[in-house]
Amino acid sequence: MTVGLDVRSERERVVRACRPGQPLPEFVYSGDEDALWSRVFERLRAMHEQFGCGHYRSAARRVKLPADRVPQLSEVSRALRPLTGFELAPALGSLPGRLFYGSLADGILHAIPDVRPVTEQSFSPDPDVIHELVGHAVMLADPEFAELYRCFGRASNHATSDEARTAIARLFWFTLEVGVVMEQGHPRAYGAAILSSVKEMESFVGADLREFRVEDIVASGIDDSICQPVLFVADSVSRMMDEVSGFLETSVGS
């Protein structure tokens, strides 16, 4: 897939021109980008039915992402707003941690509109529109998960030390990016990085699955350039949420 520089440059121009409070802009996608979205989305959708957690599958039925083209951030944002109050905002690239996490407290997810290269269609080390929409945006249609995202945002806004900010980033990574929960005796994914990657969906059940302990998570390192070899598995979504929100409120202060 070859995407002309003019297409990407135009998207960059549109993002730079976007201002808070204005209607979300429409982005132009090439036929190749629509085709890549369709291929990846169809594969992922089938895998979600088998390996996605129940909260995710229910949320996906509410959002109803199109299968034949790259969705507009604006249409997904319109779908989320009446469900949980969350909205999307376009971003040029990965934002610094405080800016990304902090906006979650206000119900705003900064999302990158670009599409991953065809060479990375099964696994992309960098966030793209597939990661943002298939992974994060769908889960934001679930009220309980939407509140957990907000909890991370509040904690980030109140963090006063590098140690606290590092703990927030690691906890977010091992939950809302590569989180796994046991359902009916089997590991099921709820993290955006797994749910938006064919390679991650194929391999996460074979990872080193460890007991979910917040203290172990915040002591663990992160390498987002590979499929995560170590995952922390909660025995239920409710337990994971209670432990994470409790840590953020008491140890970080949200």
RODO-2510 file (C-alpha; in nm, 4 decimals, decimal comma):
residues 254
     n   res          X          Y          Z
     1     m     0,0000     0,0000     0,0000
     2     t     0,1375     0,3364    -0,0987
     3     v    -0,0227     0,6447     0,0495
     4     g     0,0731     0,9703    -0,1184
     5     l     0,2476     1,2328     0,0853
     6     d    -0,0268     1,4737    -0,0165
     7     v    -0,2875     1,2575     0,1638
     8     r    -0,0885     1,2427     0,4874
     9     s     0,0121     1,6074     0,4614
    10     e    -0,3495     1,7086     0,4199
    11     r    -0,4494     1,5100     0,7280
    12     e    -0,1700     1,6784     0,9235
    13     r    -0,2887     2,0190     0,8048
    14     v    -0,6455     1,9396     0,9094
    15     v    -0,5361     1,8249     1,2569
    16     r    -0,3248     2,1367     1,3090
    17     a    -0,6174     2,3573     1,2106
    18     c    -0,8563     2,1854     1,4516
    19     r    -0,9456     2,3875     1,7619
    20     p    -1,1169     2,2740     2,0853
    21     g    -1,4899     2,3306     2,0730
    22     q    -1,5063     2,3183     1,6937
    23     p    -1,6802     2,0359     1,5064
    24     l    -1,4449     1,7481     1,4324
    25     p    -1,3013     1,7651     1,0793
    26     e    -1,3475     1,5039     0,8098
    27     f    -1,0338     1,3207     0,6937
    28     v    -0,9629     1,1892     0,3462
    29     y    -0,8504     0,8278     0,3146
    30     s    -0,7191     0,6546     0,0061
    31     g    -0,8720     0,3436    -0,1436
    32     d    -0,5684     0,1469    -0,0244
    33     e    -0,6198     0,2685     0,3322
    34     d    -0,9887     0,1753     0,3238
    35     a    -0,8917    -0,1685     0,1919
    36     l    -0,6334    -0,2198     0,4678
    37     w    -0,8862    -0,1175     0,7335
    38     s    -1,1361    -0,3638     0,5880
    39     r    -0,8881    -0,6544     0,5849
    40     v    -0,7635    -0,5960     0,9378
    41     f    -1,1057    -0,5171     1,0815
    42     e    -1,2675    -0,8297     0,9399
    43     r    -0,9929    -1,0505     1,0845
    44     l    -1,0076    -0,8793     1,4203
    45     r    -1,3853    -0,8877     1,4413
    46     a    -1,3861    -1,2651     1,4029
    47     m    -1,1130    -1,2983     1,6671
    48     h    -1,2974    -1,0693     1,9080
    49     e    -1,5903    -1,3077     1,9133
    50     q    -1,3605    -1,5819     2,0381
    51     f    -1,0995    -1,3968     2,2427
    52     g    -1,2481    -1,0564     2,3328
    53     c    -1,4015    -1,0071     2,6765
    54     g    -1,7769    -0,9762     2,7192
    55     h    -1,7627    -0,6024     2,7933
    56     y    -1,5820    -0,5431     2,4648
    57     r    -1,8180    -0,7525     2,2545
    58     s    -2,1192    -0,5715     2,3978
    59     a    -1,9584    -0,2320     2,3423
    60     a    -1,8729    -0,3198     1,9807
    61     r    -2,2402    -0,3882     1,9124
    62     r    -2,3212    -0,0383     2,0382
    63     v    -2,0566     0,1448     1,8344
    64     k    -2,0966    -0,0566     1,5111
    65     l    -1,7755     0,0428     1,3319
    66     p    -1,8056     0,0120     0,9526
    67     a    -1,6235    -0,2819     0,7961
    68     d    -1,5667    -0,1423     0,4460
    69     r    -1,3878     0,1877     0,5145
    70     v    -1,1907     0,3844     0,7704
    71     p    -1,4458     0,5466     1,0026
    72     q    -1,4362     0,9191     1,0615
    73     l    -1,3422     1,0265     1,4127
    74     s    -1,6492     1,2490     1,4051
    75     e    -1,8957     0,9636     1,3484
    76     v    -1,7422     0,7498     1,6222
    77     s    -1,7447     1,0480     1,8561
    78     r    -2,1153     1,1017     1,7831
    79     a    -2,1802     0,7365     1,8697
    80     l    -1,9909     0,7584     2,2001
    81     r    -2,1309     1,0860     2,3279
    82     p    -2,4817     0,9655     2,4217
    83     l    -2,3456     0,6351     2,5574
    84     t    -2,0801     0,7543     2,8006
    85     g    -2,0156     1,1225     2,7301
    86     f    -1,6744     1,0525     2,5757
    87     e    -1,5595     1,2367     2,2657
    88     l    -1,2618     1,2042     2,0316
    89     a    -1,0103     1,4731     1,9415
    90     p    -0,7579     1,4379     1,6570
    91     a    -0,3870     1,4188     1,7413
    92     l    -0,0767     1,4380     1,5231
    93     g     0,1053     1,1627     1,7100
    94     s     0,1506     1,0130     2,0523
    95     l     0,1004     1,2870     2,3083
    96     p     0,3176     1,3290     2,6191
    97     g     0,1727     1,1199     2,9008
    98     r     0,0253     1,4049     3,1047
    99     l    -0,1559     1,5531     2,8045
   100     f    -0,2944     1,2182     2,6902
   101     y    -0,4014     1,0906     3,0311
   102     g    -0,5150     1,4256     3,1662
   103     s    -0,7722     1,4827     2,8934
   104     l    -0,9377     1,1514     2,9788
   105     a    -1,0655     1,3113     3,2996
   106     d    -1,2716     1,5443     3,0798
   107     g    -1,4031     1,2607     2,8642
   108     i    -1,1711     1,3282     2,5700
   109     l    -0,9631     1,0653     2,3929
   110     h    -0,6934     1,2057     2,1653
   111     a    -0,6889     0,9807     1,8588
   112     i    -0,4436     0,9593     1,5698
   113     p    -0,6257     0,9554     1,2334
   114     d    -0,3422     0,7997     1,0278
   115     v    -0,3486     0,4376     0,9094
   116     r    -0,0596     0,2013     0,9807
   117     p     0,1675     0,0914     0,6921
   118     v     0,0649    -0,2255     0,5106
   119     t     0,3868    -0,3899     0,6354
   120     e     0,2535    -0,3469     0,9911
   121     q    -0,1060    -0,4477     0,9301
   122     s    -0,0932    -0,7411     1,1750
   123     f     0,1095    -0,5614     1,4405
   124     s     0,1931    -0,1933     1,4612
   125     p     0,4273    -0,0685     1,7362
   126     d     0,2829     0,2811     1,6959
   127     p    -0,0770     0,3862     1,7589
   128     d    -0,2906     0,4494     1,4512
   129     v    -0,6597     0,4872     1,3696
   130     i    -0,7152     0,1096     1,3962
   131     h    -0,5659     0,1067     1,7451
   132     e    -0,7576     0,4173     1,8503
   133     l    -1,1003     0,3134     1,7209
   134     v    -1,1041    -0,0676     1,7332
   135     g    -0,9150    -0,0703     2,0620
   136     h    -0,9902     0,2359     2,2737
   137     a    -1,3021     0,3941     2,1246
   138     v    -1,5083     0,0769     2,1262
   139     m    -1,4285     0,0122     2,4918
   140     l    -1,5257     0,3714     2,5730
   141     a    -1,8829     0,2762     2,4825
   142     d    -1,8908     0,0708     2,8041
   143     p    -1,9870     0,2949     3,1005
   144     e    -1,7706     0,1068     3,3513
   145     f    -1,4622     0,1198     3,1325
   146     a    -1,5288     0,4815     3,0407
   147     e    -1,5224     0,5665     3,4106
   148     l    -1,1943     0,3780     3,4528
   149     y    -1,0414     0,5874     3,1722
   150     r    -1,1599     0,8998     3,3552
   151     c    -1,0064     0,7688     3,6758
   152     f    -0,6684     0,7466     3,5048
   153     g    -0,7147     1,1013     3,3815
   154     r    -0,7921     1,2368     3,7265
   155     a    -0,4954     1,0537     3,8757
   156     s    -0,2646     1,1975     3,6112
   157     n    -0,3899     1,5499     3,6759
   158     h    -0,3205     1,5127     4,0483
   159     a     0,0144     1,3347     4,0206
   160     t     0,2969     1,5435     4,1624
   161     s     0,6006     1,3192     4,1107
   162     d     0,7723     1,1288     3,8326
   163     e     0,7267     0,8126     4,0381
   164     a     0,3493     0,8583     4,0440
   165     r     0,3358     0,9353     3,6725
   166     t     0,5408     0,6242     3,5949
   167     a     0,3055     0,4118     3,8052
   168     i     0,0063     0,5531     3,6165
   169     a     0,1641     0,4779     3,2785
   170     r     0,2554     0,1211     3,3725
   171     l    -0,0857     0,0504     3,5208
   172     f    -0,2604     0,1935     3,2151
   173     w    -0,0396    -0,0167     2,9874
   174     f    -0,1029    -0,3465     3,1629
   175     t    -0,4771    -0,2833     3,1885
   176     l    -0,6264    -0,0602     2,9205
   177     e    -0,3597    -0,1460     2,6618
   178     v    -0,2708    -0,5129     2,7209
   179     g    -0,5254    -0,6118     2,9834
   180     v    -0,6550    -0,9688     3,0095
   181     v    -0,9338    -1,1130     3,2255
   182     m    -1,0502    -1,4675     3,2935
   183     e    -1,3996    -1,5461     3,1691
   184     q    -1,5486    -1,8935     3,2004
   185     g    -1,2024    -2,0333     3,2650
   186     h    -1,0338    -1,8756     2,9625
   187     p    -0,8214    -1,5592     2,9183
   188     r    -1,0050    -1,2857     2,7289
   189     a    -0,8641    -0,9518     2,6119
   190     y    -0,9903    -0,6091     2,7110
   191     g    -0,6777    -0,4027     2,6342
   192     a    -0,6711    -0,1827     2,3231
   193     a    -0,3231    -0,2865     2,2046
   194     i    -0,4285    -0,6513     2,1961
   195     l    -0,7766    -0,5938     2,0549
   196     s    -0,6420    -0,3859     1,7643
   197     s    -0,3613    -0,6249     1,6622
   198     v    -0,4054    -0,9522     1,4754
   199     k    -0,0662    -1,0731     1,5959
   200     e    -0,1414    -0,9825     1,9573
   201     m    -0,4807    -1,1528     1,9389
   202     e    -0,3165    -1,4658     1,8007
   203     s    -0,0430    -1,4783     2,0642
   204     f    -0,1694    -1,3347     2,3932
   205     v    -0,3156    -1,6611     2,5243
   206     g     0,0338    -1,8101     2,4982
   207     a     0,2042    -1,5294     2,6899
   208     d     0,3344    -1,5613     3,0448
   209     l     0,0005    -1,5027     3,2203
   210     r     0,0521    -1,3880     3,5776
   211     e    -0,1812    -1,3137     3,8654
   212     f    -0,3158    -0,9599     3,8638
   213     r    -0,1362    -0,7686     4,1369
   214     v    -0,1094    -0,3904     4,1108
   215     e     0,2181    -0,3833     4,3030
   216     d     0,3735    -0,6250     4,0523
   217     i     0,2402    -0,4266     3,7580
   218     v     0,3832    -0,0913     3,8673
   219     a     0,7217    -0,2593     3,9153
   220     s     0,7214    -0,4040     3,5609
   221     g     0,8850    -0,2578     3,2535
   222     i     0,7114    -0,1768     2,9245
   223     d     0,8250    -0,2581     2,5716
   224     d     0,5575    -0,1548     2,3220
   225     s     0,7705    -0,2490     2,0207
   226     i     0,6876    -0,6203     2,0577
   227     c     0,3961    -0,8399     2,1539
   228     q     0,3913    -0,8201     2,5322
   229     p     0,5503    -1,1425     2,6655
   230     v     0,4145    -1,1001     3,0201
   231     l     0,0502    -1,0204     3,0931
   232     f    -0,1396    -0,9796     3,4198
   233     v    -0,4722    -1,1602     3,4287
   234     a    -0,7532    -1,0498     3,6576
   235     d    -1,0076    -1,3057     3,7690
   236     s    -1,2897    -1,0622     3,6883
   237     v    -1,3404    -0,7194     3,5357
   238     s    -1,4985    -0,5908     3,8568
   239     r    -1,2003    -0,6983     4,0676
   240     m    -0,9572    -0,5377     3,8234
   241     m    -1,1524    -0,2124     3,8272
   242     d    -1,1779    -0,2063     4,2059
   243     e    -0,8053    -0,2648     4,2531
   244     v    -0,6967    -0,0187     3,9852
   245     s    -0,9315     0,2612     4,0891
   246     g    -0,8434     0,2018     4,4541
   247     f    -0,4718     0,2315     4,3807
   248     l    -0,5200     0,5441     4,1705
   249     e    -0,7317     0,7104     4,4372
   250     t    -0,5211     0,6214     4,7402
   251     s    -0,1646     0,5887     4,6135
   252     v    -0,1705     0,8524     4,3404
   253     g    -0,4732     1,0595     4,4315
   254     s    -0,7459     1,0913     4,1675
***
